[in-house]
Amino acid sequence: MPRPTAAQYAYGSATVVFSAVALLLLTGATGPAAVAVVGTLALGLGLAVAVAAPARRAAARRRPAAESSAPAPAARAGEIAPRMPAPRAEARVGGHSLRR
């Protein structure tokens, strides 16, 4: 299993804290058993959010890749498809755009 990212820690921790406070305020739990149940629910919800964070990001990455894999439109008979010019060999990376 891969290590959790900083975003997963942040999302999970924030979810645990905010959901625990919200559940304690909404339920009015004061007994040790009720507070333990609320804490367990908050931890479970935080874990679910932390695990779901990379799944949403991976799904967002897959969508553009699926769109870009569509086949190019076919050229008509006898017509040459336009091509992108090859990059110049003397082009510098990181140079000012107005200088040659």
Secondary structure, 3 states (H helix, E strand, C coil): CCCCCHHHHHHHHHHHHHHHHHHHHHHCCCCHHHHHHHHHHHHHHHHHHHHHHHHHHHHHHHHHHHHHCCCCCCCCCCCCCCCCCCCCCCCCCCCCCCCC
